[in-house]
Amino acid sequence: MADAVVAAVQEAIGAHPNLDFGLAIVGWVLGLAPHVPPTLFALGRAAGWIGHALEQYSSNCFIRPRAQYVGVRPAD
């Protein structure tokens, strides 16, 4: 069923499945409660954010120096 959904979406809009789709399929196959896949996603994301914060604190500089604001300059 998952392969059919992926194929239909790719044909319709040319997009590939994301992590949310994968977690939904894993949750369905394993018979997990509906709240488990989003919880796993949030835990993984939080672990990544904590890792980035620790890296930034230890290096004492921004870990993504290429990121630059390109929007409208705020008024003084």
N, C-alpha and C positions, 0 to 999 in steps of 0.2 A: 504494500500500500504506500509506503514512504517513497519508494522509487517512482510510483505513478504520480504522486503529488509533485515530486521534484521535476519530473519530465513535463508535467502540465504547466507548472509555473515557468520553467525555462522556455517552453514554447510560447506561452502567453506574453511574458514580459522580459525574457532573457536574463532573469536573475537566478543566482544560485542560493541554496539554503544557507541560513545563518546559524549561529550557535543556538539561538532560541528554538529553532526547528529541531535541531539535533537533540537538545535536552528534552523536548516534548516527546520525541520518538523513543528515547531511552526510558523516560518515565512511563510511557504507554507499554513498552515491551516488558519492563520489569514490574508493572502493576503498582507503581508508586502513587501515593496520594497526590492530588492535583497541586498542592502547595510545594512539593519537594523540588521539581525542576527549577522554578524561579528562585527558590532558596539556595540551591546549589550555584546558580548563576550569580546571585548576590554575594555569596561567600567567596567565590572565585574572584569576583571583581574587587571585593574588599581586600582580599589578600594581595592583589596586584597593586592597589592604591597604597597599602601599608608598605609594600616592598619599594615602591617609588619614593615614598616619603622617607624611609630609612636611607635609601641611596642618596637622596638629595641632602639630608641632614649630614651624612657622613662625608660628602664631597664638598659641602659648603658652597654649592653653586646650583643653578638650575640644571636639571637633568635633560631638559629639552630646549637648549639655547636657540634652536632654529625657529621656535615658535615666536611669532611677532604679531602684534595687533595691527591689522590693516584696515580697520574701520574708520569711521569719521572721528577726527580729533575732538575730544571733549572741550567745551567752552571753558575758559578760565574763570 
